[in-house]
Amino acid sequence: MNARLNAWYRVPEMWLVLALLGGMVIGSLALVVTAYRHTDELPTTPQAIASPLPPSAPTRPADEATP
């Protein structure tokens, strides 16, 4: 009989736990939707940027007179 009086839905802390879990699920889904809608724009550079890595292909001189 005591177990019937202390059913899970009669304990206030369980409603708090359910509310917090529901809030986390809703917040996670909202974060996923927001991230999906706002994609990152890829930055473009008008010129080649300096890189510490060697070029993947050898560069040709600007003209025939350049050694």
C-alpha distances in whole Angstrom, upper triangle without the diagonal:
4,5,5,7,9,10,14,16,14,16,19,21,20,22,25,25,25,28,30,30,31,33,35,35,37,39,40,41,43,45,46,47,49,50,51,53,55,57,59,63,65,68,71,74,78,79,78,77,78,76,76,76,79,80,79,82,86,87,90,93,93,97,99,101,98,98
4,5,5,6,9,12,14,12,13,17,18,18,20,22,22,23,26,27,28,29,31,33,33,35,37,38,39,41,43,44,45,47,49,50,52,53,55,57,61,63,66,69,72,76,77,76,74,75,73,74,74,77,78,77,80,84,85,88,91,91,95,97,99,96,96
4,5,5,6,9,12,11,12,16,16,15,18,20,20,20,23,25,25,26,29,30,30,32,34,35,36,38,40,41,42,44,46,47,49,50,52,54,58,60,63,66,69,73,74,73,71,72,70,71,71,74,75,74,77,80,82,85,88,88,92,94,96,93,93
4,5,5,9,10,10,12,15,17,15,17,20,20,20,23,25,25,26,28,30,30,32,34,35,36,38,40,41,42,44,45,46,48,50,52,54,58,60,63,66,69,73,74,74,72,73,71,72,72,75,76,74,78,81,82,86,88,89,92,95,97,93,93
4,6,9,10,8,10,13,15,14,16,19,19,20,22,24,24,25,28,29,30,31,34,35,36,38,39,41,42,44,45,46,48,50,52,54,58,60,63,66,69,73,74,74,72,73,71,72,72,75,76,75,78,82,83,86,88,89,92,95,97,94,94
4,6,8,6,7,11,12,11,13,16,16,17,19,21,21,23,25,26,27,29,31,32,33,35,37,38,39,41,42,44,45,47,49,51,55,57,59,63,66,69,71,70,68,70,68,68,68,72,72,72,75,78,79,83,85,86,89,92,93,90,90
4,6,5,7,11,12,10,12,15,15,15,17,20,19,20,23,24,25,26,29,30,31,33,34,35,37,39,40,41,43,45,47,49,53,55,57,61,64,67,69,68,67,68,66,67,67,70,71,70,73,76,77,81,83,84,87,90,91,88,88
4,5,6,9,9,7,9,12,11,11,14,16,16,17,19,21,21,23,25,26,27,29,31,32,33,35,36,38,39,41,43,45,49,51,54,57,60,64,65,65,63,64,62,63,63,66,67,66,69,73,74,77,79,80,83,86,88,85,85
4,6,7,9,7,7,11,11,10,13,15,15,16,18,20,20,22,24,25,26,28,30,31,32,34,36,37,38,40,42,45,48,51,53,57,60,63,65,64,63,64,63,64,64,67,67,66,70,73,74,77,80,80,83,86,88,85,85
4,6,9,8,9,12,13,13,15,17,18,18,21,23,23,24,26,28,29,30,32,34,35,36,38,40,41,43,45,47,51,53,56,59,62,66,68,67,65,67,65,66,66,69,70,69,73,76,77,80,82,82,86,89,90,87,88
4,6,6,7,9,10,11,13,15,16,17,19,21,22,23,25,26,28,29,31,33,34,35,37,38,40,41,43,46,49,52,54,57,60,64,65,65,63,64,63,63,64,67,68,67,71,74,74,78,80,80,84,87,88,85,85
4,5,5,7,9,10,11,13,15,16,17,19,20,21,23,25,26,27,29,31,32,33,35,36,38,39,41,43,47,49,51,55,58,61,63,63,61,62,61,61,62,65,66,66,69,72,73,76,78,78,82,85,86,83,83
4,5,5,6,9,10,11,12,14,15,17,18,20,21,22,24,25,27,29,30,31,33,35,36,37,39,41,45,47,49,53,56,59,61,60,58,59,58,58,59,62,63,63,66,69,70,73,75,76,79,82,83,80,80
4,5,5,6,9,10,10,12,14,15,17,18,20,21,23,24,26,27,29,30,31,33,35,36,38,40,44,46,48,52,55,58,60,59,58,59,57,58,58,61,62,61,65,68,69,72,74,75,78,81,83,79,80
4,5,5,6,9,10,10,12,14,15,16,18,20,21,22,24,26,27,28,30,31,33,34,37,39,42,45,47,51,54,57,59,58,57,58,57,58,58,61,62,61,65,68,68,72,74,74,78,80,82,79,79
4,5,5,6,9,10,10,12,14,15,16,18,20,21,22,24,26,26,28,30,31,32,35,37,40,43,45,49,51,55,57,56,54,56,54,55,56,59,60,59,63,66,66,70,72,72,75,78,80,77,77
4,5,5,6,9,10,11,12,14,15,16,18,20,21,23,24,26,27,29,30,31,33,35,39,41,44,47,50,53,55,54,53,54,52,53,53,57,57,57,60,63,64,67,70,70,74,76,78,75,75
4,5,5,6,8,10,11,12,14,15,17,18,20,21,23,24,26,27,29,30,32,35,38,41,43,47,50,53,55,54,53,54,53,54,54,57,57,57,60,63,64,67,69,70,73,76,78,75,75
4,6,5,6,9,10,10,12,14,15,16,18,20,21,22,24,26,27,28,31,33,36,39,41,45,48,51,53,53,51,53,52,53,53,56,57,56,59,62,63,66,68,68,72,75,76,73,74
4,5,5,6,9,10,10,12,14,15,16,18,20,21,22,24,26,27,29,31,34,37,39,43,45,49,51,50,48,50,49,49,50,53,54,53,57,60,60,63,66,66,69,72,74,71,71
4,5,5,6,9,10,11,12,14,15,17,18,20,21,23,24,26,28,30,33,36,38,42,45,48,50,49,48,49,48,48,49,52,52,52,55,58,59,62,64,65,68,71,72,69,70
4,5,5,6,8,10,11,12,14,15,17,18,20,21,23,24,26,29,32,35,38,41,44,48,49,49,48,49,48,49,49,53,53,52,55,58,59,62,64,64,68,71,72,70,70
4,5,5,6,8,10,10,12,14,15,16,18,20,21,22,25,27,30,33,35,39,42,45,47,47,45,47,46,47,48,51,51,50,54,57,57,60,62,62,66,69,70,68,68
4,6,5,6,9,10,10,12,14,15,16,18,20,21,23,25,28,31,33,37,40,43,45,44,43,44,43,44,44,48,48,47,51,54,54,58,60,60,64,66,68,65,65
4,5,5,6,9,10,11,12,14,15,17,18,20,22,24,28,30,33,36,40,43,45,44,43,45,43,45,45,48,48,47,50,53,54,57,59,60,63,66,68,65,65
4,5,5,6,9,10,11,12,14,15,17,18,21,23,27,29,32,35,39,42,44,44,43,45,44,45,45,48,48,47,50,54,54,57,59,59,63,66,67,64,65
4,5,5,6,9,10,10,12,14,15,16,19,21,24,27,29,33,36,39,41,41,40,42,41,42,42,46,46,45,48,51,52,55,57,57,60,63,65,62,63
4,5,5,6,9,10,11,12,14,15,17,19,23,25,28,31,34,38,40,39,38,40,38,40,40,43,43,42,46,49,49,52,55,55,58,61,63,60,60
4,5,5,6,9,10,11,12,14,16,19,22,25,28,31,34,38,40,39,38,40,39,41,41,44,43,43,46,49,49,52,55,54,58,61,63,60,61
4,5,5,6,9,10,11,12,15,17,21,24,26,30,33,36,38,38,37,39,39,41,41,44,43,43,46,49,49,52,54,54,57,60,62,59,60
4,5,5,6,8,10,11,13,15,18,21,23,27,30,33,35,35,34,36,35,37,37,40,40,40,43,46,46,49,51,51,54,57,59,56,57
4,5,5,6,9,10,11,14,17,20,23,26,29,33,35,34,33,36,35,36,36,39,39,38,41,44,44,47,49,49,53,56,58,55,55
4,5,5,6,9,11,14,17,20,23,26,29,32,35,35,34,37,36,38,38,41,40,39,42,45,45,48,50,50,53,56,58,55,56
4,5,5,6,9,12,15,18,21,24,27,30,33,33,32,34,34,36,36,39,39,38,41,44,44,46,48,48,51,55,56,54,55
4,6,5,7,9,13,15,18,21,25,28,30,30,29,31,31,33,33,36,35,34,37,40,40,43,45,45,49,52,53,51,51
4,6,6,10,13,15,18,21,25,28,30,30,30,32,32,34,33,36,35,34,37,40,40,43,45,45,48,51,53,51,51
4,6,10,12,15,18,21,25,27,30,30,30,33,33,35,35,37,36,36,38,41,41,43,45,45,48,51,53,51,52
4,7,9,12,15,18,21,24,27,27,27,30,30,32,32,35,34,34,36,39,38,41,43,42,46,49,51,48,49
4,6,9,12,15,19,22,24,24,24,27,27,29,29,32,30,30,32,35,35,38,40,39,43,46,47,45,46
4,6,9,12,16,19,21,21,20,23,23,26,26,28,28,27,30,33,32,35,37,36,40,43,45,42,43
4,6,9,13,15,18,18,18,21,22,25,25,27,26,26,28,31,30,32,34,33,37,40,42,39,40
4,6,10,13,15,15,15,18,18,21,21,24,22,22,24,27,26,29,31,30,34,37,38,36,37
4,7,10,12,13,12,15,16,20,20,22,21,22,24,26,25,27,29,28,31,35,36,33,35
4,7,9,10,11,14,15,19,19,21,19,20,21,23,22,24,25,24,28,31,33,30,32
4,5,7,8,11,13,17,18,19,17,19,20,21,20,22,23,22,25,29,30,27,29
4,7,9,13,15,19,20,20,18,20,20,21,19,20,21,19,23,26,27,25,27
4,6,9,12,16,17,17,15,17,17,18,15,17,18,16,20,23,24,22,24
4,7,9,13,13,13,11,13,14,15,13,15,16,16,20,23,24,21,22
4,6,10,11,13,12,14,16,16,15,18,18,18,22,25,26,23,24
4,7,9,10,10,13,15,15,14,17,18,18,22,25,25,22,22
4,5,8,9,11,14,14,14,18,19,20,24,26,26,23,23
4,7,9,12,15,15,16,19,20,22,25,27,27,24,23
4,6,9,12,13,14,17,19,21,24,26,27,23,22
4,6,9,9,11,14,16,19,22,23,24,20,19
4,5,6,8,12,14,16,19,21,22,19,18
4,7,9,13,16,18,21,22,24,21,20
4,6,9,13,15,18,19,21,18,17
4,7,10,13,15,15,17,15,14
4,7,9,12,13,15,12,12
4,7,8,9,12,9,10
4,5,7,8,6,7
4,7,8,7,10
4,6,6,9
4,6,8
4,6
4
